[in-house]
Amino acid sequence: MILTFLPRVLPLRSLPVLWLMAAMVLLSGSLNAARAVEPAIDRPMDFILMHGGATPCQDGKACSDWISAEGQIMADSPRKLQKLLKKIGQRQLPIVVRSPGGDVAAAMQMGLIIRKKGLSVAVGGSRAEACEPAEPLCAAARSKDGSMTGEIYSNGAVCLSACPLLLAGGVRRIASPFALIGVHQITTTYREMRVQYRTEYEMLNGKKKILSQREVGRKTIGQHDTTKLGNKQKAALIAYLNKMGVDPNLFDLMMSANPQSIRLLTQVEALNLRMMTEQSSAGQLAAAGTCPRDKTISDCIIAITPARPPVNAPQTQPLPDEPEPGMPRPLERQAVLPIAPGASDLPRG
């Protein structure tokens, strides 16, 4: 029996974390000076079941709940999402996402999971009641079941790079004018690895027969990035956009911005490309609850909002004819009407 080490060089392909520190001088009027995204979202994406704190319950139903999805999209993000969805069962809760991007394949996988469950997605951030502004989803706010109570905000929330591919999975895709959706080219990283195997074999009649082989070492010996997509990669992306109901022209916008920049979509562009299904905000989406597909978010919010009585509306309960026993009675006096000269006395009541 002879033992040998056989080196082998393998090219590995991976989709990198496409992270942009979003300090953007953009949308100067309504956003007033677009600020760097705070708090930081350079950590792996986390999924948290959120309960609306200030939102009142309607007709005994549960208060508005949603799923917070914040951070970089990693290869294991789909598994984390599935774990939480399994935990909440059949509840169709909206997903509120804030992400700088990340793994493209994982983003599309999550989009498919979301579409299969029939969930809606909105660009927005989540803030727990017990946390400081710098760390709005702090560990101290987690309850024993891992959930938090808090609120949703839209101002400054971002969905960039690979994140719009996750957003595309929503049956409703929502973004406020104060939230940002942006795309750019996909970067593929090729890594060249040297892999060592331990092979056991024996010689039978002058022929080598391999008995076993296992990996015993791996080392990166080279790496390069490229934004060029192969035909299969391009076809897969366009097919995904078509499947999600998003205009495949979004792909051209992605290719128009290099990885060091970002192509922000205006609200009109996002609607025309069907990246957004309607104009609304993440908070309104959560407040609308399970809104039928044939109605808009605004319609559903109006339907569950109690009507306010008019300012000059008559009292709903008529005043009693007689005061209740024990209540003081008003002082009764008869009015004396003036008598005009030469006129007779008028009847008095």
C-alpha positions in Angstrom: 0.0 0.0 0.0 1.4 3.4 -1.0 0.3 6.8 0.4 0.5 9.9 -1.8 -0.5 13.6 -1.6 -2.0 14.8 -4.9 -2.2 18.6 -5.2 -5.0 19.9 -7.3 -5.8 23.5 -8.5 -9.5 24.4 -8.5 -11.1 27.7 -9.6 -13.9 28.6 -7.2 -16.6 31.1 -8.1 -18.4 33.1 -5.4 -20.6 36.1 -5.3 -19.1 38.6 -2.9 -20.6 40.8 -0.4 -21.3 44.0 -2.4 -21.2 46.4 0.5 -21.4 50.2 0.0 -21.1 52.6 2.9 -24.2 54.6 2.0 -23.0 58.1 2.6 -24.9 59.7 -0.3 -25.3 63.3 -1.2 -28.6 62.7 -2.9 -32.1 63.8 -3.1 -31.3 67.2 -1.8 -34.8 68.7 -1.3 -37.0 66.2 0.3 -34.2 64.4 2.1 -32.5 67.7 2.9 -28.9 66.3 3.1 -28.9 62.5 2.7 -27.0 61.2 5.6 -24.8 58.2 6.0 -26.9 55.2 6.9 -27.2 55.0 10.6 -27.1 52.8 12.5 -24.6 50.6 10.8 -25.8 47.6 8.8 -22.5 46.0 8.1 -23.3 42.9 10.1 -24.9 39.7 8.7 -28.6 39.9 8.1 -30.8 39.2 11.1 -34.5 38.3 11.1 -36.6 39.4 14.1 -40.3 39.1 14.8 -41.5 42.6 15.7 -44.7 43.7 17.5 -46.1 47.1 17.0 -46.0 49.0 20.2 -48.0 52.2 19.7 -50.3 50.7 17.0 -53.8 50.0 18.5 -55.5 46.7 18.1 -58.6 46.5 15.9 -61.6 44.4 16.9 -59.6 42.2 19.2 -57.1 41.2 16.5 -53.4 41.2 17.1 -51.6 44.5 16.8 -49.6 45.1 13.7 -46.6 42.6 13.5 -43.9 42.4 10.9 -40.5 40.7 10.3 -37.4 42.9 10.5 -34.6 41.9 8.0 -31.5 44.1 8.5 -27.9 43.7 7.5 -25.8 42.2 4.8 -27.2 39.3 2.8 -25.0 36.3 3.5 -25.0 32.7 2.1 -26.9 31.5 5.2 -29.5 34.2 5.2 -32.1 32.1 3.4 -31.8 29.4 6.1 -32.3 32.0 8.8 -35.4 33.4 7.1 -36.9 29.9 6.7 -36.2 29.2 10.4 -38.2 32.3 11.5 -41.0 31.7 9.0 -41.4 28.1 10.3 -41.6 29.5 13.8 -44.4 31.9 13.1 -46.4 29.3 11.2 -49.1 30.3 8.7 -49.1 34.0 9.6 -48.4 36.1 6.5 -46.4 39.0 8.0 -44.8 41.7 5.9 -41.0 41.9 5.8 -39.4 45.2 6.4 -35.9 45.2 4.9 -32.9 47.5 5.3 -29.7 46.2 3.6 -26.6 47.4 1.7 -26.7 44.2 -0.4 -24.6 41.1 -0.3 -24.8 37.6 -1.8 -26.8 37.7 -5.1 -27.7 34.0 -5.2 -28.9 34.2 -1.5 -31.0 37.3 -2.3 -32.8 35.5 -5.2 -33.3 32.4 -3.1 -35.0 34.5 -0.4 -37.1 36.2 -3.0 -38.4 32.8 -4.1 -39.1 31.8 -0.5 -41.0 35.1 0.1 -43.0 34.7 -3.2 -43.9 31.1 -2.4 -45.3 32.2 1.0 -47.2 35.1 -0.6 -45.5 37.8 1.6 -45.1 41.5 1.1 -41.8 43.4 1.4 -41.1 47.1 2.2 -38.0 49.1 2.5 -37.7 50.4 6.0 -36.0 50.1 9.3 -37.2 48.8 12.7 -36.6 50.4 16.1 -37.2 48.6 19.4 -38.7 50.6 22.2 -36.0 49.7 24.8 -33.0 50.6 22.6 -30.9 53.7 21.9 -31.0 55.3 18.5 -27.4 54.2 17.7 -28.4 50.5 18.2 -32.2 50.4 17.5 -32.3 46.6 17.6 -30.2 46.0 20.7 -30.0 42.6 22.3 -31.5 43.9 25.6 -34.8 44.5 23.8 -35.3 40.8 22.9 -37.9 38.9 24.8 -37.6 35.3 25.7 -39.0 34.1 22.4 -36.6 36.4 20.5 -39.2 39.0 19.4 -39.1 42.7 20.1 -41.7 45.5 20.4 -41.1 48.7 18.5 -41.9 50.8 15.5 -41.0 51.2 11.8 -39.3 54.1 10.1 -38.6 54.9 6.5 -36.5 58.0 6.4 -33.0 57.0 5.3 -33.6 53.3 5.0 -31.8 51.6 2.1 -32.2 48.6 -0.1 -29.1 48.5 -2.3 -27.1 46.2 -4.6 -28.4 42.7 -4.2 -31.2 43.7 -1.9 -33.7 44.7 -4.7 -33.6 41.1 -5.8 -34.9 40.2 -2.3 -37.5 43.0 -2.6 -38.6 41.6 -5.9 -40.0 38.5 -4.2 -42.8 40.4 -2.4 -46.3 40.2 -3.8 -46.5 43.8 -2.7 -43.2 45.8 -3.0 -43.3 49.1 -1.1 -40.9 52.0 -0.6 -41.5 55.4 0.8 -40.1 58.5 -1.0 -37.8 58.8 1.9 -36.3 55.3 1.5 -33.8 54.5 -1.2 -33.6 51.6 -3.7 -30.4 51.3 -5.6 -28.7 48.8 -8.0 -25.3 48.4 -9.6 -23.2 45.8 -11.5 -22.7 42.3 -10.0 -19.1 41.4 -9.2 -18.0 37.8 -9.4 -14.9 36.8 -7.5 -12.9 33.9 -8.8 -10.6 32.3 -6.3 -7.9 29.8 -7.3 -7.3 27.2 -4.6 -4.7 24.6 -4.1 -6.4 21.5 -2.6 -4.4 18.6 -1.2 -5.9 15.1 -1.0 -4.7 12.0 0.9 -5.2 9.0 -1.4 -4.9 5.4 -0.5 -4.5 2.9 -3.2 -3.1 -0.6 -3.9 -1.4 -2.2 -6.9 -3.1 -5.3 -8.3 -1.5 -7.0 -11.3 0.4 -3.9 -12.1 -2.7 -1.6 -12.0 -3.5 1.1 -9.4 -6.7 0.7 -7.5 -7.8 3.7 -5.4 -9.2 2.6 -2.0 -10.0 6.1 -0.5 -9.4 9.8 -1.0 -10.0 12.7 1.3 -9.1 16.4 1.4 -6.4 17.3 3.9 -5.5 20.9 3.0 -6.7 23.9 1.1 -5.0 27.2 0.3 -5.9 30.3 -1.8 -3.1 31.0 -4.3 -4.9 33.6 -6.5 -8.0 35.8 -6.8 -9.5 38.2 -9.3 -12.8 40.0 -9.7 -14.9 40.7 -12.8 -18.2 42.4 -13.6 -18.6 40.4 -16.8 -21.5 38.0 -16.6 -21.6 34.8 -18.6 -24.7 34.0 -20.7 -26.0 31.6 -18.2 -25.7 34.2 -15.3 -27.4 36.9 -17.4 -30.2 34.5 -18.5 -30.7 33.4 -14.8 -31.1 37.0 -13.6 -33.5 38.0 -16.3 -35.5 34.9 -15.9 -35.8 35.6 -12.1 -37.0 39.2 -12.7 -39.6 37.9 -15.2 -40.7 35.3 -12.7 -41.1 37.9 -10.0 -43.1 40.3 -12.3 -40.3 42.9 -12.4 -39.5 44.5 -15.7 -36.2 42.9 -17.0 -35.0 46.3 -18.1 -33.9 46.6 -14.5 -31.0 44.4 -15.5 -29.8 47.1 -17.9 -29.9 49.7 -15.1 -27.9 47.3 -12.9 -25.2 47.0 -15.6 -25.1 50.8 -16.1 -23.5 51.5 -12.7 -20.1 50.2 -11.8 -19.6 48.4 -8.4 -18.1 51.5 -6.8 -21.2 53.6 -7.5 -25.0 53.1 -7.1 -27.9 53.8 -9.5 -30.8 55.0 -7.4 -34.3 54.5 -8.7 -36.7 57.3 -8.5 -40.3 56.5 -7.4 -41.5 56.9 -11.0 -38.8 54.5 -12.3 -39.5 52.0 -9.5 -43.2 52.0 -10.4 -42.6 51.8 -14.1 -40.2 48.9 -13.7 -42.6 47.2 -11.3 -39.9 47.2 -8.6 -42.6 48.9 -6.6 -46.2 47.8 -6.8 -47.6 51.0 -5.2 -46.6 54.1 -3.4 -46.8 53.6 0.4 -44.5 53.2 3.4 -43.3 50.3 5.4 -45.3 51.5 8.4 -48.5 51.7 6.4 -47.9 48.2 5.0 -47.6 46.7 8.5 -50.7 48.7 9.7 -52.8 47.4 6.9 -52.5 43.8 8.1 -53.6 41.1 5.7 -54.7 43.4 2.9 -56.6 41.7 0.0 -54.6 41.8 -3.3 -57.4 43.6 -5.1 -57.1 46.6 -2.7 -54.4 49.2 -2.2 -52.7 49.7 1.1 -54.5 53.0 1.5 -57.9 51.3 1.0 -57.1 48.7 3.7 -56.0 51.4 6.2 -59.1 53.4 5.6 -61.2 50.3 6.1 -59.8 49.5 9.5 -59.6 53.1 10.8 -62.6 54.0 12.9 -64.6 56.9 11.4 -64.5 60.2 13.4 -67.8 61.8 14.1 -68.3 65.3 12.6 -67.4 68.2 14.8 -71.0 69.6 14.9 -72.7 66.2 15.0 -75.8 66.0 17.3 -75.5 64.1 20.5 -76.0 60.4 20.1 -78.0 60.1 23.4 -81.0 62.5 23.8 -81.3 64.4 27.0 -83.8 62.9 29.5 -87.2 64.6 29.8 -86.9 64.6 33.6 -83.7 64.9 35.6 -82.5 61.9 37.5 -83.5 61.6 41.2 -81.3 63.6 43.5 -80.1 66.0 40.8 -80.6 69.7 41.5 -83.4 71.2 39.5 -82.9 74.4 37.5 -84.4 77.7 38.8 -87.6 78.3 37.0 -88.5 81.9 36.1 -91.1 83.3 33.7 -89.9 85.8 31.2 -91.8 89.2 31.3 -92.3 90.5 27.8 -92.4 94.3 27.3 -95.8 95.7 26.4 -96.0 98.2 23.6 -97.9 101.5 24.3 -101.6 101.0 23.5 -101.3 97.3 23.2 -103.2 94.9 25.4 -101.5 92.4 27.7 -100.1 89.5 25.9 -100.6 86.0 27.3 -97.8 84.8 29.5 -96.5 81.3 29.7 
